[in-house]
Amino acid sequence: MERPSYPPETRYYFADLDNLGAVHRWTPQVLYINLLGLVYLFVGFFVLFKQARTSAIRIALRDGVCCRICLSLLHAYRQLSRS
């Protein structure tokens, strides 16, 4: 393989890509985050269908704020788990 942006002496390298399998990383933290995401999804669907008579703008604003908070928490969790 070639990396054109590298100097000529380190531009070429060899990589053994045979017999590669999928890396399964189903740690307890990943399972917990996925389960929490599904709970939020189902609660959001329940609230959306239960309050169909309310204003659509109010629902969209509330759901957007909820999603933004969840994404911010997920981002913070990932940053903490990397350190």
SVG drawing of the C-alpha trace seen along z (x, -y; Angstrom):
<svg xmlns="http://www.w3.org/2000/svg" viewBox="-56 -25 70 41">
<polyline fill="none" stroke="black" stroke-width="0.4" points="0.0,0.0 1.1,-3.5 0.7,-6.7 1.4,-9.5 1.6,-12.3 4.5,-10.5 8.2,-10.9 9.6,-8.5 11.4,-6.2 8.2,-5.5 5.7,-5.9 5.2,-2.1 4.1,0.4 2.7,3.9 -0.5,4.9 -1.7,8.5 -5.4,8.2 -6.2,12.0 -8.5,13.8 -9.8,10.7 -12.9,11.2 -15.4,8.8 -14.3,7.4 -17.1,7.8 -17.0,5.1 -20.2,5.7 -19.0,4.5 -21.5,3.9 -21.2,0.1 -22.1,0.5 -25.1,2.7 -26.3,0.2 -26.1,-2.7 -28.0,-0.8 -30.6,0.3 -31.0,-3.3 -31.3,-4.6 -34.1,-2.1 -35.9,-3.1 -35.8,-6.7 -37.0,-5.8 -40.0,-3.9 -40.9,-6.5 -40.6,-9.2 -42.9,-7.2 -45.4,-6.6 -45.5,-10.3 -45.8,-11.3 -48.7,-9.0 -50.4,-9.7 -50.4,-13.4 -51.5,-13.6 -54.0,-16.4 -51.4,-18.9 -49.6,-21.3 -47.1,-19.8 -44.6,-22.6 -44.6,-22.0 -44.0,-18.3 -41.2,-18.9 -39.5,-21.4 -39.8,-19.2 -38.5,-16.1 -35.7,-18.1 -34.5,-19.4 -34.8,-15.8 -32.7,-14.4 -30.1,-17.1 -29.7,-16.5 -29.4,-12.7 -26.7,-13.3 -24.8,-15.6 -24.8,-13.1 -23.7,-10.3 -20.9,-12.5 -19.8,-13.3 -19.9,-9.6 -17.8,-8.6 -15.2,-11.3 -15.0,-10.1 -14.7,-6.4 -11.8,-7.2 -9.7,-8.6"/>
</svg>
